[in-house]
Amino acid sequence: MISITGVETTGDLKFCKVYLSVLGLESEKEFMKGIKSASGWLRHELGQKLSLRNVPQLTFTLDHSIEHGARINQILSDLDIPEDSQDEY
């Protein structure tokens, strides 16, 4: 599963940095190679959907925040903490 977690553009909209999070990523190097090879097609699609004078040059960066958050959630779920009793007050 691929999620776009953020996008940064320059003021003139010539460059765009896209942050991607991928769950179940086996090879970061292969993924980056594939997404870079698709950047031309993605720019073409953006150009057809948006009315911009220049379609931005896309660069991609992996964002591990969703994966990191899922790991923290799993660790917290695995903790054996008894629930607070309502009778203490």
NORPE-V578812 format. One record per backbone hydrogen bond with DSSP energy under -1.0 kcal/mol. NH is the residue of the N-H (numbers start at 1). CO is the residue of the C=O. E is the energy in kcal/mol with one decimal. If there is no record, write none. Layout:
BEGIN
((NH/CO/E) (NH/CO/E))
END
This chain:
BEGIN
((3/21/-2.8) (5/19/-2.3) (6/19/-1.1) (8/17/-2.5) (10/15/-2.0) (13/10/-1.7) (16/57/-2.8) (17/8/-3.4) (18/59/-3.2) (19/6/-3.0) (20/61/-2.8) (21/3/-3.0) (23/1/-2.2) (31/27/-2.3) (32/28/-2.5) (33/29/-2.0) (34/30/-2.3) (35/31/-2.8) (36/32/-2.0) (37/33/-1.7) (38/34/-1.2) (42/38/-2.5) (43/39/-2.5) (44/40/-2.1) (45/41/-2.4) (46/42/-2.5) (47/43/-2.6) (48/44/-1.6) (49/45/-1.7) (50/46/-2.8) (52/50/-1.1) (57/14/-3.4) (59/16/-2.4) (61/18/-2.6) (63/20/-4.0) (68/64/-2.5) (69/65/-2.7) (70/66/-2.4) (71/67/-1.9) (72/68/-2.3) (73/69/-2.5) (74/70/-2.1) (75/71/-2.2) (76/72/-2.5) (77/73/-2.2) (78/74/-1.8) (81/79/-1.1))
END
